[in-house]
Amino acid sequence: MYAQVETVVDLDAIAHNVRILREFAGDAAVMAVVKADGYNHGAVEVAKAALAAGAAEIGVTAIAEGVQLRAAGITAPILSWLNDSDADYAAAITADLEIGVSSLSQLRAVEAAARSTGRTATVTFKVDTGLNRNGLSAVEYPQALAELRSLVDEQAVRFRAIFSHLARGDEPEHQTNNLQRDRLLEAIATAKEHGLEPELVHLANSPATLTRPDLAFDLVRPGIAMYGLSPVPELGDFGLRPAMTFQARVVQVKRIAAGEGVSYGHTWIAPRDTTIALIPAGYADGVFRPLSGRFEVWLGGARHPNVGRVCMDQFVVDLGDNAANVQEGDVAVMFGGEAGAPRAEDWAARLDTLNYEVVCSPRGRAARRYLGGPR
Ligand SMILES: *Cc1c(COP(=O)(O)O)cnc(C)c1O
C-alpha cells in the first residue's frame, strides 16, 4: 500500500510551525519560503498549508516555481528573487508574480517585458547589504533607483518592496546583523530621496525571526523553521515540530554468525551471532554514504545501528537482541520528529552540515506522502 521508501510530510506540523512563527513575528506578516520544492517537502502543499495557517505571502527563487504555485490555485502574493539571465519576466508578469530585481540589467529586462506584455510589472528591489551574493550593489543602486522612478511614473512598474538577506542571521548577537540593518535603512532613505517609498521592507530569515524581533520590519521570510527544524539548534527547538519523516520498510531479516562481514568491503564484522535487517534505501535515495556505520534507525520500538557500508539502494542494520520485535515490512525511520527516532540534526552533525541539506537529500525512489493539511 505504501512506498518502500518514503518521506512523510506532516502538513499539520507545517501549520503549527507557521502559528509559532506568527507569534514571533509580532505585527510583521509572514512570507512562507517554499523554494527548492518547499525544501523538498512539496512547494504546493506546503504553501497551501502555510497560507491556511496565516502566512500572508509566498517566497520562491525561480519564476517557474511561482508559475507552478499559481497553476495550483494559489492567489496570495508570490515573490521570486533569484532570477537568472534566462528568466521569463513576461511569464512572471502574466502570472502576477512579484519580481525580485538584483541588478540594473534585470530591471531593464523587466522593463522590456512590461512593455511587451503591456502590463504593469510588480518589482521588489533586493539590495545587497553585506551578504555579497545576489542583490543590487551600492554602485548600481542610485542608477537603478533613477530608472525605477521613471518606470513607476509611467506605470510600467509598481514598486512593492525593498528587502535584503542576512549573512549571519544564525549568530543573533553578531554585529554584522546590525550593520546589515543599518545599510538597509540607508537604502530606504536613498529610495525616498528619489521619491520612491516601498510598500514593504523585509530582512529576517528563520533565525532572525526567532531571535531578533528588532529586524522584523513589515514581513519576515522564514524557511527552515516552517519545516520544523531549528535554524540555531544550539538555542533549542523554539517549540517547532519537524514536518518530514524519512523512512523505509524492512525487506529482509536474517541471522548471521559471529565473524561474518557485512556489506561491501566487510567494514563491519559481526562480533557475535546476530540478526540483521535489510533496509531498501541507499545513497541514490539520499542516505549519504559517509554516514556508513555512523547512524541509527528507529525500528521495532528501539534504535538500531547501521552496520557496514551504505550502498546505492540499500543498507543493513544490526538488530542484536531485539530481533523478535522486527519483521519484514516494518517501518524503519531514518530521521523524523517521532519520539525516540533520530533527527535530521543527528545526520547533520555527523556529516558536518546543516539540517537544511539533510531534508533536501531524500530523492530517487523516495515517494512523498502527506499527512493532515487544510480541510
Ligand atoms: C532561503 C531564503 C530565506 C529563508 O531562509 P531560512 O534560513 O530557511 O529561514 C529567506 N530569504 C531569502 C532571500 C532566502 O534565500
PDBQT file of the ligand as one rigid body, heavy atoms in Angstrom, charges set to zero:
ROOT
HETATM    1  C1  LIG A 401      16.158  30.826   1.667  1.00  0.00    +0.000 C 
HETATM    2  C2  LIG A 401      15.868  32.235   1.993  1.00  0.00    +0.000 A 
HETATM    3  C3  LIG A 401      15.112  32.555   3.125  1.00  0.00    +0.000 A 
HETATM    4  C4  LIG A 401      14.710  31.527   4.169  1.00  0.00    +0.000 C 
HETATM    5  O1  LIG A 401      15.855  31.150   4.895  1.00  0.00    +0.000 OA
HETATM    6  P1  LIG A 401      15.745  30.208   6.179  1.00  0.00    +0.000 P 
HETATM    7  O2  LIG A 401      17.089  30.284   6.794  1.00  0.00    +0.000 OA
HETATM    8  O3  LIG A 401      15.434  28.843   5.675  1.00  0.00    +0.000 OA
HETATM    9  O4  LIG A 401      14.671  30.758   7.008  1.00  0.00    +0.000 OA
HETATM   10  C5  LIG A 401      14.767  33.873   3.324  1.00  0.00    +0.000 A 
HETATM   11  N1  LIG A 401      15.159  34.835   2.460  1.00  0.00    +0.000 NA
HETATM   12  C6  LIG A 401      15.908  34.571   1.376  1.00  0.00    +0.000 A 
HETATM   13  C7  LIG A 401      16.324  35.674   0.475  1.00  0.00    +0.000 C 
HETATM   14  C8  LIG A 401      16.299  33.262   1.106  1.00  0.00    +0.000 A 
HETATM   15  O5  LIG A 401      17.049  32.993   0.042  1.00  0.00    +0.000 OA
ENDROOT
TORSDOF 0
